[in-house]
């Protein structure tokens, strides 16, 4: 479940306004590996992730899939639905596991923005924030080492979607997805992860990483 007060889409709106907006949505449930939206398809829905996780990806020119961001509950995608002319989704969203999202049709989104102008402003802020995140990632490519980028990708994902327990923080992610988030090759990611494991910073298992000593990653 999500904390409505922390959802950026609802910033500055009252509880009553937020409730009315949610009441106009329909619930979209999805299964693991299901494609929720596809790149270049008409952006006819705005979605707010309620549970589960979703990978937002784009295709490179050679057909290689690049993971831009793992979305977690409270994150929004399909912001292009706010536009008056229907444009295409910028990327594809695929479910990591079973989950659910609030969804609004494009016509509903346009109706809501007339009643709640702040909704459009929040959508613009969300879009700008994603641009800032991608700009920061690009800067990292030219200013950080591969190890630094991998550490940043792992700890950032851990802070947003990690599972805490007495041994540390578990992040459910495959090596190839983590490599994509860090803009490094799978070989490089695997080599660095093995080095961290020898140092006791992490413990690797199939499809997940246990962060045991985050300070060693930062160092």
Secondary structure, 3 states (H helix, E strand, C coil): CCCHHHCHHHCCCCHHHHHHHHHCCEEEEECCCCEEECCCCECCEEEEEEECEEEEEEECCCCCEEEEEEEECCCEECHHHHCCCCCECCCEEEECCCEEEEEEEHHHHHHHHHHCHHHHHHHHHHHHHHHHHHHHHHHHHHHCCHHHHHHHHHHHHHHHHCEEECCEEEECCCHHHHHHHHCCCHHHHHHHHHHHHHHCCEEEECCEEEECCHHHHHC
